[in-house]
């Protein structure tokens, strides 16, 4: 049986760490090097670093920053932001990433997922999907290319068919609010998706992480609660262990 992962998400706006609320309100949190060093001292399984402005600004995540980060990072890294070509994937992996996260380009050109999987293996390809809820139904959201008339479940299934190794789903409505996760959507996806699901959005207490795993996710991606409260990754793992969930 695979151990459940607790994965901090570090968002960048180019060179600085920030945290959003519902993808709008931004709060600057300083240097990514400092943040990564802090996570290195904690019991963290992996780290996800996403440049949330890269696609809209027509650029790739800054690889010099990633190289600096990897010098201080001793955990698996997933990197995303403006990755649009096979060369971008290769360069990101060479800079120290273990996996890449693709979002906008996957939506624009779904076969890019397959191309990446064929070149580097499915395990390298994490498809990141942001979504909003409309009357309880998840719909894909992407500010870089406009609102998509595309159901979350439909796109998730297509991404799997195209070669995604994991899905990172992020509930925009709950992003940064720390008011609880969207368990209903997790449970729905689990019924139809065969690859690991990483869920992000709304974690406000350690027990939320246990709820997310019991709803069907394989890993919990957390940001605000680690930045702005005293809750630690170990607290999240302890809460999951109390429910009988296998953790590292």
N, C-alpha and C positions, 0 to 999 in steps of 0.2 A: 504494500500500500504506500502511495506517495504521501510525503509529509506536506501539510498545508503551509503556504508561504505568506509571510507578512512583508509587503513591499512598499516602502516609502516612494512617493512621487515627488520629484523636484521639477518645478516648472521654471523655464527661463524666458526672458524677453530679449534674447540676444546674449547678454553677458551677465545679467543679474538674476537672482532667484526672486520669484514673486509668488503670491497666492491670490487666486481669484475667488469671487463669489458669483455663482451662476454665470460664469464666463464674462462678467462685466467688471465689478468692483475689483481693483487691484491693490495689493499691498506689497511693497518692496521689502525683501528679506535679506538683501546683501549678496555676498560672494558665494558662488556654487562650491568653491574649494572648501570654504569654511563649513558649509552645510554637509558636504560629503565627509569631511573629517569627523564631524559629530556623529554621523550615522555609522562610521567605521568603529566607533567605540561602543556601539550598541549592538544588540543581538538581531541584526537585520539579515534576511535571507538573500534579497536582491535589491536593486535600486533601478527605478525608471526615471530617466531624464528626458523631458520634452521641451523643445523650444516652440512655444505656442504662437509665435508671430512669424516663424520662418516661411511657412507656405504662403501666407497673405502678402509677405514682403518679397516673394520670389527668390528666396535664397535657401541654402541648406544650413542646418545647425552648425555653429562654428566648431570646426574640428580641433583647433588649437585649444579651445576651452575643454573639449572632451579629453584631449591628451593630457592636459594638466590635471583634470579630475581623476583619470585612471591611474596616475602616479600615486594618488592617495587613496585609491579605492581597491579594497580587497574582497569584493563581493561581485557576483554576476551583474552586468549592466545591460539594460535595454535603453537604446537611444533613439529618439525620434524628433522630427522637425524638418520639413522641407526636403525630405528624401524623395527624389523623383526619378532616378535612373539606377541602373545596375552599378554604374561606377560610384554613385553616392553610397549605395549599400556597401560595396567593397571598401571604400575609403573609411566609412564609419566603423566597420569591423576591424580594419587595420589600425584605427585610432584607439581601439581598446574595447569596443562594444562586443558583447556576446550575442545580442539580438538587436534587430531594428524594429521600430514601431512605425507603421505607415498608416496614414489616415486619408488625407485629401487626394493624394495620387492614386490610392487604391479605389476611391470612389470614381475618379475621373477615368481611370484605366484599370479595370479589375484584373486584366491579364498580367498586370505588373506583379501581382501577388504570385502568380504561377511562375513568372520569369525569375523572380527572386528565389522561390522555393527550389526551382530546378538548378539554379546556380549554387546556392549556399545551403540548401536543406530547409525543410519545413520548420525545423526547430528554431531557425533564425528569424522567421517572419511572424511578427506580432501585428495583427490588424487592430488598430485603435478605432473605436466607434463611439462618438459622442451622440447622445440622444436626449430628446425631450419627451415628456408624457402629454398626450392629448386624450382626455377621457379614458385614462388608464392604459392607452396603447403607446408603445415606444416608437418614435419616428426619428430617423437619422437627422442630425444637426451638424452643419459644417459652415462656419462663417466665411471660410476662404472661398467657397464656390456657391454660396447662397443656400437657402433652405431646400432640402431635398424632399420630394414627395416619395419617400422610400421608407417602408416599414423596417424597424430595427431587426425583427426576426428574419425577414426576407433577405436583408443585406448580410446578416450574420451567416445564414445558410450559404449564400453565394460565396462569401469570403472563405468559408471552410472548403467548399467545392473547388475553389481556385488555388488552394494550397496553404492557407494560413495554418500556422502551428499553434497559435494561441489567439484569443480575443481579449482585448482590454476594453471593457465597456464602462463608460463614464456618464452618469446621469447629470445632465446640465442643471436641472431643476434643484438638485440637492447639493451641487458642487459648492464646497466651502461653507455650507449652512450648519453642519454638525447637528442635524436634527433627525438622523436616522436614515438607513439605506432603503433602496427600492427592492424589497425582497420578492415582490410579485414578478417583476421582470426577470430576475435571476432564475426563479423557479421555472418560468416559461421557457427561457433559453435552454436550461438544463435538459428539458424534455426533448429538444430538437437538435442540440449541438453535441458533437462527440469529442471535440477538442477542449483543452483546459480554458476556463473562463476566469479572467481577473476582473474583479469588480471594484469600481471607485465611485465615491459620491455619497456624502451624508454621514460618514462615521463620526459619532460624537462621544462614544464611550467604548471601553474595551469589549463589552458584551456584544456590541454591534458586529464585531468581527466574527464572533461565533455564530451569530444569526446568519450572516452572509454565507458562511461555509455550509451551514445546515440547510440553507435555501438552495444550494447547488453549485456555488462558485468553488474554484480550486485554490484561489489566492485572493487576498485582500490588498488593494492598493490604497494607501492612506497618505494624507498630506496635512490638512489643517489641524487635526487633533494632535499631531506630533509637533507642529510649529507653535501652536497657541495654548496648549494645555500641558499638564505634567504627565499625561499618559505616554507610556513608552511602548516600543515593540514587545518587550517582555511582558508588559501588562496584557497586551492583546493575546499573546501566546498563552499566558496563564488562564485567561478567560476561556479560550478555546479548549485547553487541556481539561478544564473543569467539566466541559461538556463531552469529554471523551474523544475530542478531535486530535489526531496525531499531528504534532508540531515538531519542528527541528529544535 
